[in-house]
Each structure stands twice: as C-alpha cells, then as structure tokens.
Amino acid sequence: MPLVVIQPSYGNPAARRHWRDTLDNVVDFTDTVRAPLLTPSQREQLQGFHPGGSARFWGATGRQDRKMERLSPGDVVLFTGLNHVRGIGEIGALFRNAAFADSMWGADEDNGSWHNVYSLLSFTPVEIPYTEIWDLPGFNAGDNFMGLRILDPEKAATVLDGLGIETQTEARDDDSLQEPVARALRTHTDIVDGEVLRTPSTRYRLEERELIVHRTEAFLVQEYVGFLGVDRPQRLRTPAGITDLHLALQDGSEVVEAKRASSRRFVREALAQLLDYAPHTPQPAIRLSALFPERPADRDLELLHRYGVDCVHRTAPATFERMRAPQETRASMMPLWQQRRHD
C-alpha cells in the first residue's frame, strides 16, 4: 500500500509560480544548465523513471527532511490549495540536491532551498473540494490540511479508495504477481511462492504514465444525494472498503454502491461490493442499492434482483428511478446481509 502525502502547493503566489513552472510544465533535466548539477546516481535515477529526459518536479525544504525520508517511488501526493485537491501524482525519483532545486524554484527567504526534490511518475490535475475528503470516515470537517502531512495507513487507504484513485504502480505490481503464475500454467510447471512474491522493481523499469482518478462515481453520488435531499451524506468504512453512500433508515440502514457505467462488468462489481459491505453496517442492512448513470440491461437487472438488491439509475439531470427487488427475495436475503462478521 503506498503512502499518501498531503502537499500544500497552491495557496500563495510563490507556490502558484512553482506549480506553473514545474507541474503545468515539464522540466528538461538533461540541458546544459541542470544536467551538471545532478550527481551520477541522481541522473541515473531520473533517466530510469523518465527516459525522455524531462519530468514534472516538486520539492520540500529542510524542515521536512525527516518526513521526506519516509517516502518511496509509487507513493501518492495530493497537491492542495484554496480548499481543493488540485492535482494528484505518483512519486518517481527522490533525492536531495539544493543546487538542482534552486535552478527551478530559487530558495525560500525563510526556510532555504527546496532541496528535497521528487519527480512525478504520473500527474493528473483535478478539482476535488476538501468537503469530499471531510465526508470520508476518519476525517474532520474544517481541516484545511495545513503543512506537509503523511497520512497513516488507514487514512491513506481511505483516501485512495474514497476518491477513486487507481495508481499505475499498484496495477504494475499486480501484473508482476500474475506473470510467474501464467508462465507456470503455460509450461505445466510448479508455481514457486518465492517467485510470485519477488519484488517487481527488480524485473522492469517503471515509466511515466497517467494516474487514473475515477470521478464519475463521485459526481453521480453527489447528484443522487441532491435528489434525495440529504444534508450531510455519510460514507462507511468497513473491512471490505469504503461505501459510496450509507443512509440511516427507520428500521436499519441502506448501503449504496455507485458505478461509472451500467455494463455487466460494473453490475457484477456493484453486487459483489454490496454483499461484502452489508454485514459490516452498524445498523442492520435492510436495503442494498446499486447506483448507475443509466438503466442496466434486463439480464443484469435480474442479477441484482436475484440477490435482493435494488437498482437505482439516472433518468434525467438530478432525476433517478428505483427499480426494486422483489420483497420476498429481499426478505430471504436479509439474514445473509445481516450476518455479523468478526474481521
């Protein structure tokens, strides 16, 4: 699991200049000005992550030395400012080099050089209001995320799941676990556990690529919450993950899982997640709902209803229709939903 860093980066004119110079634009680290400032190992590290010779960069001053020493390639950075997450990136190269940092940003009058330099293996501009993070379990309304902050593992997992951040480093790691298994199956040889668990960074080089941030589900839930007239929507952290929406009902609770599309793949994903979340609700789950941007196909609707799950789909802007599962099916499934787990 990668670490997640909250990095203030847009709240004052100097930070916005840095953003313009090294996030909106890439920096050529092979030119005659900057290349001589790098040590051989730093140059090799940068070339390994960015073989094209350019990258986006950010940095931190000496006050953050100890925090920066905890970070590694593949960790996730939320770049914040003016009450929004404004960009999300994955860390590539990390090193300490005041001369190289000063060539990009100069030195801060009070805190000196931004000498803790890191490149970004991926970077995606976003506009996510702080309120979306405040609504996640474990976060507090009104937290303006002042100062560089490294989230604890539980909060890091909550942010990645809750904001729909899909890191490409993790995707590559998953591929690395599959490759020896597939090879063994093709050749009818034994699968060796040690080979499956081998550190993937020893086998291929990471390359710059796009980090994926799934926002459709968040927008869909926001519109649905407005349709329901709910003032403070809640999400529930369970051992199975973060629910998209958790609603208190008169006799129990409703769990809602939103998907960005209505194809069979997403219907099956929603069904599996709802059944996984349901036993963990603090009040007994009496309704499970899968939320889609449009009506699923009949066979997929039947799949949801077979397990007592309602289908809610968008019919027009800010308008939704609920297609209820048969009451007898829901009643027969409730004991399964409400079977308490001890994780």
Backbone hydrogen bonds in HBPLUS format (Angstrom, degrees):
<---DONOR---> <-ACCEPTOR-->    atom                        ^
c    i                          cat <-CA-CA->   ^        H-A-AA   ^      H-
h    n   atom  resd res      DA  || num        DHA   H-A  angle D-A-AA Bond
n    s   type  num  typ     dist DA aas  dist angle  dist       angle   num
A0076-VAL N   A0003-LEU O   2.88 MM  73  6.20 160.9  1.92 169.2 164.6     1
A0151-LEU N   A0004-VAL O   2.95 MM 147  5.67 164.1  1.98 171.0 174.9     2
A0005-VAL N   A0076-VAL O   2.78 MM  71  6.17 158.8  1.82 157.4 164.8     3
A0078-LEU N   A0005-VAL O   2.75 MM  73  6.03 172.0  1.76 177.7 178.9     4
A0006-ILE N   A0149-ARG O   2.68 MM 143  4.98 168.0  1.69 157.0 161.0     5
A0149-ARG N   A0006-ILE O   3.00 MM 143  4.98 159.4  2.04 141.5 147.4     6
A0007-GLN N   A0078-LEU O   2.86 MM  71  5.86 177.5  1.86 158.4 157.8     7
A0080-THR N   A0007-GLN O   3.00 MM  73  5.97 159.7  2.04 129.6 135.5     8
A0009-SER N   A0080-THR O   2.78 MM  71  5.59 163.9  1.80 163.3 160.6     9
A0016-ARG N   A0012-ASN O   3.03 MM   4  6.31 157.3  2.09 156.7 163.9    10
A0017-ARG N   A0013-PRO O   2.96 MM   4  6.23 143.5  2.10 143.5 153.0    11
A0018-HIS N   A0014-ALA O   2.99 MM   4  6.35 160.4  2.03 151.3 156.4    12
A0019-TRP N   A0015-ALA O   2.86 MM   4  6.13 155.3  1.93 147.3 154.7    13
A0020-ARG N   A0016-ARG O   2.96 MM   4  6.15 161.3  2.00 142.3 146.8    14
A0021-ASP N   A0017-ARG O   2.92 MM   4  6.14 158.3  1.97 152.5 158.4    15
A0022-THR N   A0018-HIS O   2.91 MM   4  6.00 161.8  1.94 157.4 160.6    16
A0023-LEU N   A0019-TRP O   2.87 MM   4  4.93 145.7  1.98 138.5 140.2    17
A0024-ASP N   A0019-TRP O   2.85 MM   5  6.19 162.7  1.88 157.2 159.7    18
A0057-PHE N   A0022-THR O   3.02 MM  35  5.39 145.4  2.14 137.4 147.6    19
A0027-VAL N   A0055-ALA O   2.72 MM  28  5.38 166.6  1.74 143.8 146.0    20
A0055-ALA N   A0027-VAL O   3.03 MM  28  5.38 148.1  2.14 135.3 142.3    21
A0029-PHE N   A0053-GLY O   3.10 MM  24  6.04 146.0  2.22 145.3 155.7    22
A0035-ALA N   A0031-ASP O   3.03 MM   4  5.65 157.5  2.08 149.3 156.6    23
A0037-LEU N   A0034-ARG O   2.94 MM   3  5.30 144.5  2.06 111.9 123.0    24
A0038-LEU N   A0035-ALA O   3.22 MM   3  5.65 162.2  2.26 114.8 119.9    25
A0043-ARG N   A0039-THR O   2.89 MM   4  6.11 162.3  1.92 160.3 165.4    26
A0044-GLU N   A0040-PRO O   2.93 MM   4  6.10 155.7  1.99 145.0 151.8    27
A0045-GLN N   A0041-SER O   2.92 MM   4  6.07 154.7  1.99 141.9 148.9    28
A0046-LEU N   A0042-GLN O   2.96 MM   4  6.18 165.1  1.99 151.1 154.5    29
A0047-GLN N   A0043-ARG O   2.97 MM   4  6.13 163.1  2.00 148.5 153.5    30
A0048-GLY N   A0044-GLU O   2.96 MM   4  6.12 144.8  2.09 142.0 151.4    31
A0049-PHE N   A0045-GLN O   3.21 MM   4  6.57 151.2  2.30 147.8 153.9    32
A0050-HIS N   A0046-LEU O   2.71 MM   4  5.71 154.4  1.77 154.8 163.8    33
A0053-GLY N   A0050-HIS O   2.98 MM   3  5.85 173.3  1.98 130.8 133.0    34
A0120-LEU N   A0056-ARG O   2.96 MM  64  5.49 139.2  2.14 146.2 147.4    35
A0058-TRP N   A0118-TYR O   2.95 MM  60  5.59 151.8  2.04 158.2 167.3    36
A0118-TYR N   A0058-TRP O   2.90 MM  60  5.59 159.2  1.94 166.0 163.6    37
A0060-ALA N   A0116-ASN O   2.99 MM  56  4.97 134.0  2.21 119.2 133.2    38
A0116-ASN N   A0060-ALA O   3.00 MM  56  4.97 161.6  2.04 163.6 159.2    39
A0064-GLN N   A0061-THR O   2.97 MM   3  5.81 163.5  2.00 123.5 128.7    40
A0065-ASP N   A0062-GLY O   3.13 MM   3  5.08 166.3  2.15 113.2 112.3    41
A0068-MET N   A0064-GLN O   2.92 MM   4  6.06 166.2  1.94 164.4 168.7    42
A0069-GLU N   A0065-ASP O   3.08 MM   4  6.32 140.8  2.24 146.6 156.5    43
A0070-ARG N   A0067-LYS O   3.03 MM   3  5.54 158.0  2.08 113.1 120.0    44
A0071-LEU N   A0068-MET O   3.18 MM   3  5.51 160.9  2.22 111.0 116.6    45
A0075-ASP N   A0072-SER O   3.15 MM   3  5.88 161.8  2.19 141.5 142.6    46
A0074-GLY N   A0091-ILE O   2.79 MM  17  5.15 163.1  1.82 139.1 143.1    47
A0091-ILE N   A0075-ASP O   2.85 MM  16  5.48 163.8  1.88 159.8 165.5    48
A0077-VAL N   A0089-GLY O   2.80 MM  12  5.21 163.9  1.82 152.1 156.2    49
A0089-GLY N   A0077-VAL O   3.00 MM  12  5.21 158.4  2.04 144.7 151.7    50
A0079-PHE N   A0087-GLY O   2.84 MM   8  5.04 163.4  1.87 152.2 155.5    51
A0086-ARG N   A0079-PHE O   2.73 MM   7  5.70 154.8  1.79 161.4 170.2    52
A0081-GLY N   A0084-HIS O   2.97 MM   3  5.56 148.9  2.07 157.5 166.7    53
A0084-HIS N   A0081-GLY O   3.23 MM   3  5.56 145.6  2.36 107.5 116.5    54
A0130-TYR N   A0083-ASN O   3.10 MM  47  5.61 156.5  2.16 135.4 132.8    55
A0085-VAL N   A0128-ILE O   2.73 MM  43  5.01 164.0  1.76 148.1 151.5    56
A0128-ILE N   A0085-VAL O   3.08 MM  43  5.01 170.4  2.09 146.4 148.9    57
A0126-VAL N   A0086-ARG O   3.10 MM  40  4.93 164.0  2.12 104.8 109.9    58
A0088-ILE N   A0124-THR O   2.97 MM  36  5.34 152.6  2.04 138.3 146.6    59
A0124-THR N   A0088-ILE O   2.85 MM  36  5.34 153.4  1.92 148.9 157.8    60
A0090-GLU N   A0122-SER O   3.04 MM  32  5.22 148.2  2.15 128.9 135.6    61
A0121-LEU N   A0090-GLU O   2.67 MM  31  5.33 139.4  1.83 149.8 160.1    62
A0092-GLY N   A0119-SER O   2.85 MM  27  5.13 164.1  1.88 134.6 132.6    63
A0119-SER N   A0093-ALA O   2.93 MM  26  5.19 152.2  2.00 139.3 148.2    64
A0095-PHE N   A0117-VAL O   3.03 MM  22  5.54 161.9  2.06 158.1 160.9    65
A0117-VAL N   A0095-PHE O   2.88 MM  22  5.54 138.2  2.05 162.5 175.9    66
A0097-ASN N   A0115-HIS O   2.94 MM  18  5.05 150.4  2.03 141.1 143.6    67
A0101-ALA N   A0097-ASN O   3.07 MM   4  6.24 160.7  2.11 147.6 153.6    68
A0102-ASP N   A0098-ALA O   2.80 MM   4  5.97 163.2  1.83 154.4 158.9    69
A0103-SER N   A0099-ALA O   3.11 MM   4  6.29 137.5  2.30 138.8 149.2    70
A0104-MET N   A0101-ALA O   3.00 MM   3  5.46 148.8  2.09 109.3 118.7    71
A0105-TRP N   A0101-ALA O   2.97 MM   4  6.20 166.4  1.99 159.0 163.2    72
A0106-GLY N   A0102-ASP O   2.96 MM   4  4.00 141.4  2.11 105.1 114.4    73
A0108-ASP N   A0112-GLY O   2.81 MM   4  4.71 158.7  1.86 128.5 123.9    74
A0112-GLY N   A0108-ASP O   2.94 MM   4  4.71 140.8  2.10 131.4 131.3    75
A0117-VAL N   A0115-HIS O   3.04 MM   2  5.58 115.9  2.47 110.2  93.3    76
A0209-ARG N   A0121-LEU O   3.10 MM  88  6.58 148.0  2.21 151.4 161.1    77
A0132-GLU N   A0129-PRO O   3.02 MM   3  5.85 150.6  2.11 122.2 128.0    78
A0133-ILE N   A0130-TYR O   2.88 MM   3  5.28 129.1  2.14 109.0 122.7    79
A0134-TRP N   A0130-TYR O   2.89 MM   4  6.23 161.2  1.92 156.0 162.4    80
A0135-ASP N   A0131-THR O   3.00 MM   4  6.14 141.6  2.16 141.0 149.3    81
A0136-LEU N   A0133-ILE O   2.94 MM   3  5.27 155.1  2.01 110.1 118.3    82
A0139-PHE N   A0136-LEU O   3.29 MM   3  5.95 159.3  2.33 143.7 142.1    83
A0143-ASP N   A0140-ASN O   3.29 MM   3  5.86 158.2  2.34 135.9 135.2    84
A0156-ALA N   A0152-ASP O   2.83 MM   4  6.01 157.9  1.88 161.5 168.7    85
A0157-ALA N   A0153-PRO O   2.95 MM   4  6.12 162.0  1.98 147.8 151.5    86
A0158-THR N   A0154-GLU O   3.01 MM   4  6.24 151.1  2.09 141.8 150.4    87
A0159-VAL N   A0155-LYS O   2.91 MM   4  6.13 159.0  1.95 151.7 155.7    88
A0160-LEU N   A0156-ALA O   3.03 MM   4  6.26 170.7  2.04 155.7 158.0    89
A0161-ASP N   A0157-ALA O   2.99 MM   4  6.04 164.1  2.02 147.0 151.8    90
A0162-GLY N   A0158-THR O   2.65 MM   4  5.53 159.1  1.69 146.5 154.0    91
A0163-LEU N   A0159-VAL O   2.91 MM   4  5.67 157.5  1.96 144.9 148.9    92
A0165-ILE N   A0160-LEU O   2.91 MM   5  4.92 151.3  1.99 146.5 152.9    93
A0164-GLY N   A0161-ASP O   3.23 MM   3  5.21 151.8  2.32  98.9 107.3    94
A0214-HIS N   A0164-GLY O   2.78 MM  50  4.83 166.8  1.80 145.4 142.4    95
A0166-GLU N   A0212-ILE O   2.85 MM  46  5.21 178.5  1.85 162.9 163.4    96
A0212-ILE N   A0166-GLU O   3.43 MM  46  5.21 155.3  2.49 156.0 149.0    97
A0171-ALA N   A0167-THR O   3.30 MM   4  6.61 154.6  2.37 137.5 144.5    98
A0172-ARG N   A0168-GLN O   2.91 MM   4  6.12 152.8  1.99 144.8 151.5    99
A0173-ASP N   A0169-THR O   2.90 MM   4  6.18 150.6  1.98 145.0 153.7   100
A0174-ASP N   A0170-GLU O   2.91 MM   4  6.20 154.5  1.97 150.2 156.3   101
A0175-ASP N   A0171-ALA O   3.09 MM   4  6.39 154.6  2.15 143.0 149.6   102
A0176-SER N   A0172-ARG O   3.01 MM   4  6.31 147.4  2.12 143.2 152.2   103
A0177-LEU N   A0173-ASP O   3.18 MM   4  6.55 138.2  2.36 143.6 153.8   104
A0177-LEU N   A0174-ASP O   3.14 MM   3  5.27 130.7  2.40  97.9 110.5   105
A0178-GLN N   A0174-ASP O   3.19 MM   4  6.51 145.4  2.31 145.5 154.8   106
A0178-GLN N   A0175-ASP O   3.12 MM   3  5.14 123.2  2.46  94.5 109.0   107
A0179-GLU N   A0175-ASP O   3.06 MM   4  6.22 148.9  2.16 152.5 160.0   108
A0182-ALA N   A0178-GLN O   2.86 MM   4  6.08 167.6  1.87 166.2 170.0   109
A0183-ARG N   A0179-GLU O   2.97 MM   4  6.14 157.0  2.02 148.4 155.2   110
A0184-ALA N   A0180-PRO O   2.96 MM   4  6.08 156.6  2.01 141.3 147.2   111
A0185-LEU N   A0181-VAL O   2.95 MM   4  6.22 157.1  2.00 151.6 157.9   112
A0186-ARG N   A0182-ALA O   2.94 MM   4  6.13 153.3  2.01 147.2 154.4   113
A0187-THR N   A0183-ARG O   3.04 MM   4  6.21 151.9  2.12 145.9 153.0   114
A0188-HIS N   A0184-ALA O   2.78 MM   4  5.62 110.1  2.28 138.0 153.6   115
A0189-THR N   A0184-ALA O   2.96 MM   5  4.88 155.5  2.02 136.3 142.2   116
A0195-GLU N   A0192-VAL O   2.95 MM   3  5.37 126.2  2.24 108.4 122.3   117
A0196-VAL N   A0192-VAL O   3.14 MM   4  6.53 154.9  2.21 153.2 160.8   118
A0197-LEU N   A0193-ASP O   3.04 MM   4  6.31 151.3  2.12 154.2 161.9   119
A0198-ARG N   A0195-GLU O   3.28 MM   3  5.21 165.2  2.30 102.8 106.7   120
A0202-THR N   A0199-THR O   3.29 MM   3  6.10 167.5  2.31 121.0 124.6   121
A0203-ARG N   A0200-PRO O   2.94 MM   3  5.47 167.2  1.95 122.2 126.0   122
A0219-PHE N   A0215-ARG O   3.01 MM   4  6.33 163.6  2.04 162.0 166.0   123
A0220-LEU N   A0216-THR O   2.89 MM   4  6.08 156.6  1.94 151.8 159.1   124
A0221-VAL N   A0217-GLU O   2.89 MM   4  6.11 161.7  1.92 153.5 157.8   125
A0222-GLN N   A0218-ALA O   2.94 MM   4  6.14 161.3  1.97 148.9 154.4   126
A0223-GLU N   A0219-PHE O   3.02 MM   4  6.24 158.7  2.07 146.9 151.9   127
A0224-TYR N   A0220-LEU O   2.97 MM   4  6.18 156.8  2.02 147.2 154.1   128
A0225-VAL N   A0221-VAL O   2.79 MM   4  5.99 159.4  1.83 156.9 162.1   129
A0226-GLY N   A0222-GLN O   3.05 MM   4  6.30 154.7  2.12 143.4 150.0   130
A0227-PHE N   A0223-GLU O   2.96 MM   4  6.25 149.7  2.05 143.1 151.8   131
A0228-LEU N   A0224-TYR O   2.92 MM   4  6.25 148.4  2.02 148.2 156.5   132
A0229-GLY N   A0225-VAL O   2.91 MM   4  6.06 132.0  2.14 140.3 153.8   133
A0230-VAL N   A0225-VAL O   3.24 MM   5  5.59 158.0  2.29 151.3 153.0   134
A0246-HIS N   A0234-GLN O   2.80 MM  12  5.48 145.0  1.92 156.9 153.7   135
A0243-THR N   A0236-LEU O   2.97 MM   7  5.32 167.0  1.99 150.3 153.2   136
A0238-THR N   A0241-GLY O   2.84 MM   3  5.18 158.4  1.89 147.1 154.2   137
A0241-GLY N   A0238-THR O   2.99 MM   3  5.18 162.5  2.02 110.7 116.4   138
A0256-VAL N   A0245-LEU O   2.93 MM  11  5.00 166.6  1.95 153.5 151.3   139
A0247-LEU N   A0254-GLU O   2.92 MM   7  5.05 166.4  1.94 150.4 154.5   140
A0254-GLU N   A0247-LEU O   2.80 MM   7  5.05 157.3  1.85 149.7 156.3   141
A0249-LEU N   A0252-GLY O   2.86 MM   3  5.14 163.9  1.89 137.0 137.8   142
A0253-SER N   A0284-PRO O   2.90 MM  31  6.03 138.7  2.08 150.2 150.7   143
A0286-ILE N   A0253-SER O   2.93 MM  33  5.83 161.0  1.97 155.3 159.7   144
A0255-VAL N   A0287-ARG O   3.11 MM  32  6.65 149.9  2.20 155.6 161.8   145
A0289-SER N   A0255-VAL O   2.92 MM  34  6.24 162.8  1.94 166.0 167.7   146
A0257-GLU N   A0289-SER O   3.01 MM  32  6.49 155.7  2.07 160.2 167.9   147
A0291-LEU N   A0257-GLU O   2.82 MM  34  5.91 170.2  1.83 145.9 148.9   148
A0259-LYS N   A0291-LEU O   2.97 MM  32  6.29 147.6  2.08 164.7 171.1   149
A0266-PHE N   A0263-SER O   3.06 MM   3  5.57 118.7  2.45 109.4 122.5   150
A0267-VAL N   A0263-SER O   3.02 MM   4  6.32 153.0  2.10 152.7 161.2   151
A0268-ARG N   A0264-ARG O   2.92 MM   4  6.10 166.2  1.94 157.1 159.6   152
A0269-GLU N   A0265-ARG O   3.03 MM   4  6.27 151.8  2.11 141.4 149.7   153
A0270-ALA N   A0266-PHE O   2.91 MM   4  6.05 163.4  1.94 146.0 150.2   154
A0271-LEU N   A0267-VAL O   2.98 MM   4  6.20 163.1  2.01 151.2 155.7   155
A0272-ALA N   A0268-ARG O   3.01 MM   4  6.18 167.0  2.03 149.6 152.8   156
A0273-GLN N   A0269-GLU O   2.97 MM   4  6.17 164.7  2.00 153.9 158.2   157
A0274-LEU N   A0270-ALA O   2.93 MM   4  6.07 165.4  1.95 153.9 158.0   158
A0275-LEU N   A0271-LEU O   3.07 MM   4  6.26 166.4  2.09 153.3 156.7   159
A0276-ASP N   A0272-ALA O   3.02 MM   4  6.16 139.4  2.19 139.3 150.7   160
A0276-ASP N   A0273-GLN O   3.11 MM   3  4.96 122.4  2.45  91.5 106.7   161
A0277-TYR N   A0273-GLN O   2.81 MM   4  6.04 153.1  1.89 154.3 161.3   162
A0278-ALA N   A0274-LEU O   2.97 MM   4  5.96 163.1  2.00 153.6 157.4   163
A0280-HIS N   A0277-TYR O   2.88 MM   3  5.70 160.9  1.91 133.4 139.9   164
A0281-THR N   A0278-ALA O   3.33 MM   3  5.83 177.6  2.33 122.8 122.9   165
A0310-ASP N   A0288-LEU O   2.89 MM  22  6.17 155.5  1.95 169.0 160.8   166
A0290-ALA N   A0310-ASP O   2.97 MM  20  6.29 163.9  2.00 150.4 152.9   167
A0312-VAL N   A0290-ALA O   2.84 MM  22  5.99 173.0  1.85 160.1 159.4   168
A0292-PHE N   A0312-VAL O   2.89 MM  20  6.34 154.0  1.96 155.9 164.7   169
A0314-ARG N   A0292-PHE O   3.13 MM  22  6.58 145.2  2.26 146.5 156.1   170
A0300-ASP N   A0297-ALA O   3.01 MM   3  5.31 124.4  2.33 104.2 118.6   171
A0301-LEU N   A0297-ALA O   2.90 MM   4  6.22 152.7  1.98 155.9 164.9   172
A0302-GLU N   A0298-ASP O   2.90 MM   4  6.16 155.5  1.96 151.3 158.0   173
A0303-LEU N   A0299-ARG O   3.10 MM   4  6.31 140.3  2.26 130.9 140.9   174
A0304-LEU N   A0300-ASP O   3.20 MM   4  6.55 158.8  2.24 148.4 151.3   175
A0305-HIS N   A0301-LEU O   3.01 MM   4  6.27 170.0  2.02 154.2 157.1   176
A0306-ARG N   A0302-GLU O   2.87 MM   4  5.94 138.2  2.04 142.1 152.7   177
A0307-TYR N   A0304-LEU O   3.08 MM   3  5.62 147.7  2.18 111.7 120.2   178
A0309-VAL N   A0304-LEU O   2.99 MM   5  5.02 157.2  2.04 142.9 135.6   179
A0308-GLY N   A0305-HIS O   3.03 MM   3  4.78 165.1  2.06 103.3 105.9   180
A0311-CYS N   A0323-MET O   3.01 MM  12  5.06 169.6  2.02 141.2 144.5   181
A0323-MET N   A0311-CYS O   2.65 MM  12  5.06 171.8  1.65 164.3 167.3   182
A0313-HIS N   A0321-GLU O   2.97 MM   8  5.53 157.3  2.02 152.7 157.4   183
A0321-GLU N   A0313-HIS O   2.89 MM   8  5.53 159.8  1.93 156.1 161.3   184
A0315-THR N   A0319-THR O   2.93 MM   4  5.70 165.0  1.95 138.4 143.4   185
A0319-THR N   A0316-ALA O   2.92 MM   3  5.05 149.9  2.01 142.7 134.1   186
A0329-THR N   A0326-PRO O   3.06 MM   3  5.32 122.1  2.41 102.0 116.4   187
A0330-ARG N   A0326-PRO O   2.99 MM   4  6.34 164.3  2.01 158.7 163.2   188
A0331-ALA N   A0327-GLN O   2.90 MM   4  6.10 161.9  1.93 150.6 155.6   189
A0332-SER N   A0328-GLU O   3.09 MM   4  6.24 150.4  2.18 138.1 145.3   190
A0333-MET N   A0329-THR O   3.02 MM   4  6.25 137.2  2.21 144.8 156.5   191
A0333-MET N   A0330-ARG O   3.10 MM   3  5.12 129.7  2.36  96.2 109.9   192
A0334-MET N   A0330-ARG O   3.02 MM   4  6.15 137.4  2.20 151.5 162.0   193
A0336-LEU N   A0333-MET O   2.91 MM   3  5.45 127.8  2.19 116.4 129.8   194
A0337-TRP N   A0333-MET O   3.09 MM   4  6.44 157.8  2.15 150.4 157.4   195
A0338-GLN N   A0334-MET O   2.87 MM   4  5.98 156.5  1.92 160.3 166.2   196
A0339-GLN N   A0336-LEU O   3.35 MM   3  5.30 165.5  2.38 102.5 106.5   197
